[in-house]
Amino acid sequence: MTTISISAIAKASKQKTWDAYTSPSHIVNWNFASPDWCCPSASNDLRVGGKTTSRMEAKDGSFGFDFEGVYEEMDLGNRYVNRLGDGRRVEVRFIEEGENTCVEIDFEAEEVNSLEIQQTGWQAILNNFVSYLEQL
């Protein structure tokens, strides 16, 4: 299976970045790739065997889906690995770089959309996260 890597640097401490990335009260504010989408709900049980779920929907109501996974590895504040509902592996790392934090994500590609579309979509969500975080 092909793995795609994306990253972004946030102008925030590692703890603030982790909290905004993993807290459902924050996830609903950034977990979408474009302004015509939203994330109306999210839950997150940050432990091995715990489940993360977020609802992603087009604002016009034309399409929506649940995005969920189960945590396989957890190093609170630093990194985690989860397995998505379709079996793909995702690893997210938070790396302190002075006063900034680099968020690195490696995810296994699915077979429906092109690699470019997947990379662009995930990167857009990560960029949206950084924009949100830097306004907190």
C-alpha positions as CSV (number, residue, x, y, z in Angstrom):
1,M,0.0,0.0,0.0
2,T,1.3,3.5,-0.9
3,T,2.0,5.9,2.0
4,I,1.5,9.6,1.5
5,S,3.3,12.2,3.7
6,I,2.2,15.7,4.5
7,S,3.4,18.3,7.0
8,A,2.9,21.9,8.2
9,I,4.5,24.2,10.7
10,A,2.3,25.9,13.3
11,K,3.4,29.0,15.1
12,A,2.4,27.5,18.5
13,S,3.8,25.4,21.3
14,K,3.7,21.6,20.9
15,Q,1.1,21.4,23.8
16,K,-1.2,24.0,22.3
17,T,-0.9,22.3,18.9
18,W,-1.6,18.8,20.3
19,D,-4.6,20.1,22.3
20,A,-6.2,21.9,19.3
21,Y,-5.5,18.9,17.0
22,T,-7.0,16.3,19.4
23,S,-9.8,18.1,21.3
24,P,-13.3,17.6,19.8
25,S,-14.2,21.2,20.8
26,H,-11.4,22.3,18.4
27,I,-11.7,19.6,15.8
28,V,-15.2,20.8,14.7
29,N,-13.7,24.2,13.9
30,W,-10.9,23.1,11.5
31,N,-11.5,19.5,10.2
32,F,-12.5,20.2,6.6
33,A,-10.6,21.0,3.4
34,S,-12.6,24.0,2.1
35,P,-15.1,26.6,3.4
36,D,-18.0,24.8,1.7
37,W,-17.6,21.9,4.1
38,C,-17.9,21.6,7.9
39,C,-17.4,19.2,10.7
40,P,-20.5,19.3,12.8
41,S,-19.4,16.7,15.4
42,A,-16.3,14.9,16.7
43,S,-15.3,12.6,19.5
44,N,-11.9,11.4,20.6
45,D,-10.8,8.8,23.1
46,L,-7.0,9.3,23.3
47,R,-5.8,5.8,24.4
48,V,-4.8,2.6,22.7
49,G,-8.0,1.0,21.7
50,G,-9.9,4.3,21.9
51,K,-11.9,5.6,19.0
52,T,-11.8,8.9,17.1
53,T,-14.8,10.0,15.0
54,S,-15.6,13.1,13.1
55,R,-18.5,13.9,10.8
56,M,-17.6,15.7,7.6
57,E,-20.4,17.3,5.6
58,A,-20.9,19.6,2.7
59,K,-22.6,22.8,4.1
60,D,-25.3,22.5,1.4
61,G,-26.2,19.0,2.7
62,S,-25.4,17.3,-0.5
63,F,-22.9,14.9,0.9
64,G,-21.4,13.7,4.2
65,F,-19.5,10.9,5.8
66,D,-18.1,9.7,9.1
67,F,-14.3,9.5,9.4
68,E,-13.2,7.2,12.2
69,G,-10.3,5.2,13.5
70,V,-9.1,3.2,16.4
71,Y,-5.8,4.1,18.2
72,E,-3.1,1.5,18.0
73,E,-0.3,3.5,19.5
74,M,-0.4,6.6,21.7
75,D,2.4,8.8,23.1
76,L,0.3,11.7,24.5
77,G,1.5,15.1,23.3
78,N,3.9,13.6,20.8
79,R,2.5,11.1,18.4
80,Y,-0.1,8.5,17.7
81,V,-1.0,5.8,15.2
82,N,-4.6,4.9,14.3
83,R,-6.3,2.5,12.0
84,L,-9.1,3.9,9.9
85,G,-12.4,2.1,9.4
86,D,-11.3,0.9,6.0
87,G,-8.0,-0.6,7.5
88,R,-5.6,2.1,6.5
89,R,-2.9,3.2,8.9
90,V,-2.3,6.9,9.9
91,E,0.6,8.2,11.9
92,V,0.6,11.8,13.3
93,R,3.7,13.3,14.9
94,F,4.1,16.6,16.7
95,I,7.7,17.9,16.6
96,E,8.8,20.9,18.6
97,E,10.9,23.3,16.5
98,G,11.8,26.2,18.8
99,E,8.6,28.1,19.4
100,N,6.9,26.3,16.5
101,T,5.5,22.8,16.1
102,C,5.8,20.7,12.9
103,V,2.8,18.4,12.4
104,E,3.8,15.4,10.2
105,I,1.2,12.9,8.9
106,D,1.8,9.7,7.1
107,F,-1.3,7.9,5.8
108,E,-1.9,4.9,3.6
109,A,-3.6,5.8,0.4
110,E,-7.1,4.5,-0.5
111,E,-7.7,3.1,-4.0
112,V,-10.7,5.3,-5.1
113,N,-9.1,8.7,-5.5
114,S,-5.8,9.6,-7.2
115,L,-2.7,10.0,-4.9
116,E,-2.6,13.7,-5.9
117,I,-6.2,14.3,-4.8
118,Q,-5.7,12.5,-1.5
119,Q,-2.5,14.4,-0.8
120,T,-4.1,17.7,-1.7
121,G,-7.2,17.1,0.4
122,W,-5.3,16.0,3.5
123,Q,-2.9,18.9,3.1
124,A,-5.8,21.4,2.8
125,I,-7.2,20.1,6.1
126,L,-3.9,20.3,7.8
127,N,-3.4,23.9,6.4
128,N,-6.9,24.7,7.7
129,F,-5.9,23.4,11.1
130,V,-2.8,25.6,11.2
131,S,-4.8,28.7,10.2
132,Y,-7.3,27.9,13.0
133,L,-4.6,27.2,15.6
134,E,-2.7,30.4,14.9
135,Q,-5.9,32.5,15.5
136,L,-6.4,31.0,19.0
